[in-house]
């Protein structure tokens, strides 16, 4: 799982709000295996949907089912102002080409993954296997 997360700079993020379901690609940086950090356009459909319904789905993949990929449901939260700079630092450290986006009107968001589903056909993970998230106290 770690190698798949670190090998990808972007993911597919699915949301659902009052305007219906939506999927978009977004750069991300992980801070642990179950926490993903990203920024979204302030006036974008994705952020609006998250504010209405914070339950999202993600796919970390090349787009080819023959390459290892991860799927998950996550809880999205707008990052508090005092943590915004940290999310931006993590993102640029992993994805330097994301820096121009940070000059635009964007909001930092953190995704808390409940559990991953990993699929790796070449290594016999079909059907995929569930990798439970951290236990909460």
trRosetta pair geometry for C-beta under 8 A, 3 or more apart (Angstrom, degrees):
i j d omega theta_ij theta_ji phi_ij phi_ji
1 4 5.9 -58 -151 36 32 109
1 5 6.4 30 154 -17 67 106
1 33 5.8 56 119 -150 125 120
1 70 6.5 83 -137 -93 83 133
1 116 5.8 112 -130 82 131 163
1 118 5.8 -101 -84 -80 88 135
1 131 5.7 -127 -64 84 146 175
2 5 5.8 -58 -149 38 31 110
2 6 6.1 19 160 -11 68 111
2 33 6.2 -70 -80 -95 78 104
3 6 6.0 -58 -140 44 29 104
3 7 5.9 32 159 -26 64 112
4 7 5.8 -57 -142 35 27 113
4 8 6.7 7 164 -5 61 112
4 60 6.1 113 143 113 103 123
4 68 5.2 -115 -96 120 120 118
4 69 7.0 154 -162 -120 137 21
4 70 5.4 136 117 -27 141 112
4 118 7.2 169 9 -130 158 105
5 8 6.6 -79 -155 41 25 96
5 30 4.9 15 169 -23 132 154
5 33 6.8 -163 -14 -129 159 63
5 60 6.3 -17 -100 177 58 167
5 70 7.1 -1 -66 8 77 155
6 30 7.4 -87 -72 35 63 127
8 11 6.6 84 133 -69 133 75
8 28 8.0 20 114 56 96 102
8 60 5.1 165 57 -171 159 97
8 61 7.5 23 -101 2 151 12
8 62 7.7 -136 -100 -65 109 62
9 27 5.7 -29 154 -133 86 86
9 28 7.5 153 168 45 39 60
9 94 6.7 169 -125 139 79 97
9 95 4.6 117 -160 -98 110 111
9 97 7.9 41 170 47 153 108
9 98 7.9 -164 175 -41 111 113
10 25 5.3 30 166 -180 130 100
10 26 6.2 164 -151 84 88 28
10 27 5.2 -56 -93 -92 81 47
10 28 6.6 115 -128 9 33 83
10 95 7.7 89 -58 -108 73 148
11 25 7.2 171 86 -146 29 63
11 26 6.4 -25 60 62 73 77
11 28 5.3 -3 8 5 111 136
11 36 7.3 -24 15 -163 153 154
11 58 5.1 12 155 -169 135 107
11 59 6.4 164 -171 78 86 43
11 60 4.7 -45 -110 -90 105 70
11 61 7.8 81 -135 16 66 62
12 23 5.7 8 179 -176 103 107
12 24 7.3 168 -152 88 62 24
12 25 5.8 -40 -97 -92 61 66
12 58 6.7 147 78 -158 58 54
12 59 4.3 -3 53 54 110 98
12 60 8.0 -158 22 -70 72 30
12 61 7.1 -23 4 39 112 99
13 23 6.9 162 81 -151 42 58
13 24 5.8 -22 59 64 90 74
13 25 7.5 135 14 -116 82 16
13 26 5.2 0 -2 16 129 123
13 38 7.6 -143 -60 74 149 169
13 46 6.4 59 104 -148 123 133
13 56 6.0 -9 -169 175 87 133
13 57 7.7 150 -158 81 43 49
13 58 5.6 -14 -102 -103 62 82
14 21 6.6 -4 -172 -170 98 101
14 22 7.1 165 -150 86 54 44
14 23 4.6 -20 -96 -96 79 86
14 56 6.2 153 77 -170 57 77
14 57 4.2 -10 57 61 114 96
14 58 7.3 -160 19 -73 79 34
14 59 7.8 52 -16 -6 107 95
15 21 7.2 164 89 -151 44 54
15 22 5.2 -13 61 61 88 93
15 23 7.9 167 19 -82 63 40
15 45 7.8 169 72 131 130 80
15 46 5.4 137 8 -143 145 66
15 49 3.7 115 141 106 127 138
15 50 5.8 -75 -127 -57 137 71
15 53 7.1 142 -173 78 84 99
15 56 5.3 -31 -90 -113 71 99
15 76 7.8 -28 -103 5 108 155
16 20 6.9 -57 -144 166 75 30
16 21 4.6 -25 -98 -95 91 68
16 22 7.3 166 -85 16 42 71
16 49 6.1 147 75 -168 11 124
16 53 5.7 -37 82 78 75 149
16 55 8.0 -20 43 81 100 86
17 20 7.5 -13 65 35 57 22
17 22 7.6 -16 21 9 92 116
17 45 7.6 -163 40 179 130 75
17 48 5.8 -174 94 117 175 82
17 49 3.1 -136 -24 -120 117 70
17 50 7.6 -58 -64 -10 120 29
17 51 7.7 34 -113 57 135 69
17 52 4.1 102 -136 52 99 137
17 53 5.7 -167 -93 19 63 104
18 49 7.9 -157 18 -109 57 69
18 52 5.9 -135 -18 -140 88 167
19 22 7.3 27 93 -42 104 122
19 45 6.3 -89 70 -147 146 108
19 48 7.4 43 8 103 123 128
19 49 7.1 -94 43 -78 95 98
22 45 5.3 -166 -127 127 172 122
22 46 6.2 -136 106 -85 130 68
22 49 6.0 -165 35 -32 121 158
24 45 7.9 136 -34 72 136 102
24 46 5.5 -85 30 -66 136 133
26 38 5.1 57 143 -168 125 144
26 39 7.9 -167 -168 63 114 47
26 40 6.8 -32 -123 -88 142 81
26 46 7.5 166 -58 158 135 172
27 38 6.4 157 88 -132 57 94
27 39 7.8 2 67 37 97 82
27 91 6.3 91 121 -161 114 104
27 95 4.6 -157 -165 101 129 170
27 97 7.9 -169 -94 83 148 84
27 98 4.4 -140 90 -91 168 130
27 101 7.3 171 28 26 130 156
28 36 4.8 -8 -173 -174 132 108
28 37 6.4 139 -162 69 73 45
28 38 4.6 -45 -101 -73 77 106
28 91 7.4 -80 -154 -115 22 90
28 94 7.8 -29 109 91 43 146
28 95 7.8 88 50 -16 25 140
28 111 7.8 -32 -135 24 133 125
29 36 7.4 146 75 -158 33 61
29 37 5.0 -26 66 62 84 102
29 38 7.5 159 20 -73 66 58
29 87 7.8 158 55 -165 114 59
29 90 4.1 177 104 142 144 94
29 91 4.7 -145 -6 -90 123 45
29 93 6.8 78 -129 62 150 89
29 94 4.1 162 -108 17 102 140
29 95 6.7 -135 -63 3 95 98
30 33 6.9 25 178 -104 136 24
30 35 6.6 118 -162 81 67 60
30 36 5.5 -38 -99 -101 68 66
30 37 7.4 166 -99 14 17 81
30 94 7.9 104 22 -84 63 162
31 35 4.9 -45 68 96 81 118
31 36 7.9 166 19 -96 69 19
31 37 6.0 48 -9 -21 107 119
31 90 5.9 -55 -62 -130 107 154
32 35 4.7 50 59 27 103 104
33 113 7.8 -88 131 60 64 133
33 116 7.6 -82 161 -20 101 137
34 112 6.6 30 145 -163 92 60
34 113 4.4 -130 -154 60 71 96
34 114 7.9 115 -158 -47 117 7
34 116 7.7 -128 -99 -33 79 100
34 133 4.7 98 -124 -139 146 99
34 134 5.8 -141 28 -3 155 97
35 110 6.4 -14 -167 -171 94 105
35 111 7.1 155 -156 79 43 58
35 112 6.1 -11 -104 -105 74 61
35 113 7.2 -132 -62 12 30 87
36 58 7.1 98 31 -98 164 173
36 74 7.1 -40 32 -133 115 167
36 110 7.1 151 79 -160 48 54
36 111 4.2 -8 59 55 100 109
36 113 6.8 69 -8 -34 104 107
37 79 7.7 35 -137 -63 95 141
37 87 4.4 -159 -170 -142 124 87
37 90 5.1 59 68 86 150 137
37 91 6.1 -121 113 -59 105 91
37 108 7.0 -12 -168 -167 94 98
37 109 7.6 156 -154 84 49 49
37 110 5.6 -20 -101 -105 69 74
37 111 7.8 -150 -66 21 27 76
38 87 7.6 -54 30 -180 15 115
38 91 6.8 111 -117 -100 38 124
38 108 7.6 157 89 -151 35 55
38 109 5.5 -23 71 64 82 93
38 110 8.0 155 25 -90 66 31
38 111 7.2 23 12 -11 110 107
39 87 7.0 131 -64 131 86 118
39 88 7.0 41 -57 -94 130 77
39 91 6.5 -19 -11 -75 102 172
39 98 7.7 135 33 173 115 120
39 101 6.2 153 81 128 128 118
39 102 6.7 127 13 -95 172 70
39 106 4.1 49 164 154 118 132
39 107 6.5 157 -155 74 74 32
39 108 5.4 -41 -97 -93 81 53
39 109 6.8 142 -111 14 27 82
40 44 5.7 -121 168 55 93 134
40 46 5.2 -125 -150 92 133 115
40 47 4.3 161 116 -63 130 102
40 50 7.4 131 37 10 168 142
40 106 6.2 153 73 -156 26 87
40 107 5.7 -26 62 59 81 86
40 109 5.5 22 -1 -7 111 132
41 44 3.4 98 69 -31 108 116
41 46 7.4 95 41 44 87 102
41 47 6.4 -139 75 -4 56 126
41 104 6.9 -40 -114 129 81 126
41 105 6.9 58 -159 90 65 77
41 106 5.9 -55 -97 -104 34 75
41 107 7.9 11 111 15 12 84
42 47 6.6 -72 -143 69 20 165
42 105 4.1 -54 8 138 131 103
42 106 6.2 -133 -36 -99 78 20
42 107 5.6 109 -94 -27 69 100
43 47 7.8 43 23 56 4 126
43 48 8.0 18 -171 -47 36 110
43 105 7.1 44 -7 97 92 126
44 47 5.1 90 65 13 89 98
44 48 6.9 -151 99 -5 47 91
45 48 5.7 -59 -148 39 32 114
45 49 6.3 33 156 -21 67 107
46 49 5.9 -57 -152 34 28 109
46 50 6.5 28 152 -19 64 105
47 50 5.6 -52 -147 35 35 113
47 51 6.5 36 154 -21 65 103
47 78 7.9 65 -154 -89 99 107
47 107 5.8 98 -130 47 141 128
47 109 7.3 -150 -110 -57 88 136
48 51 5.9 -55 -153 33 31 111
48 52 6.8 22 151 -11 63 107
49 52 5.7 -63 -153 41 35 107
49 53 6.2 -38 171 47 73 92
50 53 7.2 -88 -129 72 23 51
50 54 5.6 51 -171 -111 71 58
50 56 6.6 -16 -103 -57 93 123
50 76 4.5 -73 -145 102 119 142
50 78 7.5 131 119 -52 124 84
50 109 6.6 -10 156 -132 170 143
51 54 7.8 36 -101 -70 14 80
51 78 7.4 21 -88 -36 86 124
54 75 5.5 36 133 -165 109 71
54 76 4.7 -148 -162 59 78 76
54 77 6.4 30 -150 -73 137 58
55 73 6.6 -3 -173 -177 93 105
55 74 7.7 159 -153 82 50 39
55 75 6.3 -31 -97 -103 58 63
55 76 7.7 -159 -71 12 9 87
56 73 7.3 159 86 -159 41 58
56 74 5.4 -24 68 65 90 86
56 75 7.7 141 22 -112 82 14
56 76 4.9 51 -4 -29 127 119
56 111 6.6 -79 64 -123 127 116
57 71 7.2 -3 -177 -173 100 88
57 72 7.0 173 -153 92 61 43
57 73 5.4 -37 -99 -102 75 63
57 74 7.3 143 -106 17 24 78
58 70 7.8 3 110 110 97 94
58 71 7.1 171 89 -151 56 45
58 72 5.3 -5 55 59 95 88
58 74 5.9 18 -4 1 115 124
58 111 6.6 73 -39 168 142 163
58 113 7.4 -74 39 -97 129 107
59 69 6.4 6 -175 174 89 121
59 70 7.2 164 -155 87 45 55
59 71 5.2 -9 -104 -103 75 77
60 69 6.2 172 86 -159 59 70
60 70 4.3 9 48 53 106 102
60 71 7.9 -153 23 -68 68 36
61 64 7.3 -168 170 41 101 46
61 67 6.8 132 -161 84 76 106
61 69 3.6 12 -97 -124 100 124
61 70 7.3 -160 -55 36 78 54
62 67 4.5 26 25 62 125 157
62 69 7.4 -118 17 -80 66 104
64 67 4.6 76 77 4 103 103
65 69 7.3 -72 -124 10 45 135
65 119 7.5 -36 -160 121 77 136
65 121 7.0 63 143 -24 79 135
66 121 5.8 -70 -134 50 52 135
66 122 7.1 70 179 -43 75 98
68 118 7.1 -6 -169 -171 98 92
68 119 7.0 171 -148 92 53 53
68 120 4.0 -1 -106 -102 93 95
68 122 7.5 -76 -54 35 83 105
68 123 7.5 12 -83 19 111 117
68 125 7.8 51 -123 53 89 131
69 118 7.7 170 90 -149 39 52
69 119 5.5 -7 60 60 81 96
69 120 7.8 167 20 -74 49 61
70 116 5.1 -35 -159 -161 111 116
70 117 7.0 138 -161 70 57 50
70 118 5.6 -23 -102 -99 77 68
70 119 7.8 179 -84 22 30 71
71 116 7.2 128 67 -164 41 64
71 117 4.6 -23 64 61 93 105
71 119 7.5 29 -1 -3 104 108
71 128 7.2 45 29 146 110 175
72 113 4.6 -8 163 -144 153 110
72 114 7.0 165 -173 44 100 69
72 115 6.7 -173 -131 88 97 40
72 116 4.9 -49 -75 -106 114 57
72 117 6.6 172 -75 13 58 76
73 113 7.7 126 79 -146 39 64
73 114 5.8 -11 81 29 88 118
73 115 7.9 19 43 48 83 71
74 111 4.1 34 144 -179 150 101
74 112 5.8 154 -165 71 90 39
74 113 4.7 -47 -96 -90 103 55
74 114 6.7 -169 -102 -7 45 76
75 111 7.2 148 70 -156 39 56
75 112 4.8 -16 56 58 93 100
75 114 7.3 82 -15 -49 93 96
76 109 5.6 -2 -168 -180 101 118
76 110 7.4 154 -152 81 53 42
76 111 5.4 -24 -96 -99 71 75
77 109 6.9 158 79 -157 36 70
77 110 5.5 -18 62 61 88 90
77 112 7.3 25 2 -7 109 106
78 107 5.8 -34 -138 162 105 125
78 108 7.3 100 -166 82 61 59
78 109 5.9 -46 -104 -101 47 75
79 83 4.7 -115 177 90 108 108
79 84 5.6 147 103 -83 117 59
79 87 5.3 -152 -23 -31 174 146
79 107 7.8 167 34 165 84 76
79 108 4.0 -41 37 107 130 106
79 109 6.3 -149 -18 -94 90 18
79 110 5.3 95 -76 -18 96 102
80 83 5.2 74 62 16 80 103
80 84 7.5 -114 101 -36 40 81
81 84 5.5 -26 -152 -13 38 121
83 86 5.2 -54 -167 38 64 118
83 87 6.3 66 139 -25 83 100
83 108 7.2 -149 106 107 82 144
83 110 7.9 -23 125 -38 137 133
84 87 6.0 -58 -155 33 32 110
84 88 6.5 28 153 -15 66 108
84 108 4.6 169 -132 13 69 140
85 88 5.7 -58 -151 39 34 112
85 89 6.3 37 152 -22 68 105
86 89 5.6 -51 -147 34 32 113
86 90 6.4 33 155 -18 65 104
87 90 5.9 -55 -150 36 30 111
87 91 6.3 30 153 -20 64 109
87 108 3.9 119 75 -156 152 131
87 109 7.8 130 -163 40 155 28
87 110 6.8 -118 -101 -67 126 90
88 91 5.7 -56 -146 36 30 113
88 92 6.3 21 160 -11 66 108
88 102 5.5 90 -144 -127 115 134
88 108 6.5 -89 -46 -85 79 124
89 92 6.3 -61 -144 41 27 102
89 93 6.1 30 157 -23 64 110
90 93 5.8 -58 -147 34 27 114
90 94 6.6 10 161 -5 63 109
91 94 6.4 -69 -153 43 26 98
91 95 5.9 -42 175 47 67 102
91 98 5.3 -92 154 99 105 149
91 102 7.6 152 87 -69 132 118
92 95 6.8 -79 -118 72 24 61
92 96 6.0 52 -172 -112 69 47
92 98 6.1 -134 -92 73 57 99
92 99 5.2 64 -121 -80 111 85
92 102 7.1 -32 -63 -26 115 147
93 96 7.9 18 -130 -69 9 71
95 98 4.1 58 109 -13 110 117
96 99 6.1 -13 -179 -21 54 112
97 100 7.6 -26 176 13 54 99
98 101 5.3 -48 -174 29 68 120
98 102 7.0 73 135 -30 80 96
99 102 5.8 -53 -161 21 42 115
99 103 7.8 40 150 -18 65 96
100 103 6.0 -49 -165 24 46 112
100 104 7.6 46 144 -20 67 99
101 104 5.6 -52 -163 26 47 115
101 106 6.0 53 154 -45 88 154
102 106 6.5 -87 -119 44 39 134
113 116 6.2 24 161 -61 139 80
113 133 5.8 180 108 -94 75 123
114 133 5.1 -123 175 -5 29 142
115 130 5.5 21 152 -174 128 99
115 131 6.2 171 -171 81 80 49
115 132 4.8 -39 -114 -121 115 42
115 133 4.9 -112 -74 -20 57 85
116 130 7.2 154 86 -157 47 51
116 131 4.3 -8 63 57 97 107
116 133 7.6 115 -11 -68 72 77
117 128 4.6 71 166 126 92 137
117 129 7.2 172 -154 83 60 28
117 130 5.4 -30 -99 -97 74 64
117 131 7.4 -177 -85 15 23 77
118 125 5.9 -33 116 163 88 155
118 128 5.6 171 82 -162 34 99
118 129 5.6 -19 59 59 90 80
118 131 5.8 44 -12 -17 112 120
119 125 5.5 -174 -145 115 35 103
119 126 6.2 60 -155 -88 94 73
119 127 7.4 -63 -109 -179 101 45
119 128 3.7 -65 -71 -86 84 104
120 123 4.4 -1 122 43 118 105
120 124 7.5 7 93 49 86 42
120 125 4.2 55 45 38 77 120
120 126 7.8 -129 70 -40 36 80
121 124 7.8 58 -173 -59 29 14
121 125 7.1 -88 -63 62 26 65
121 126 4.9 30 -107 -40 71 132
125 128 5.9 39 153 -124 98 48
125 129 5.6 -84 -148 -2 106 100
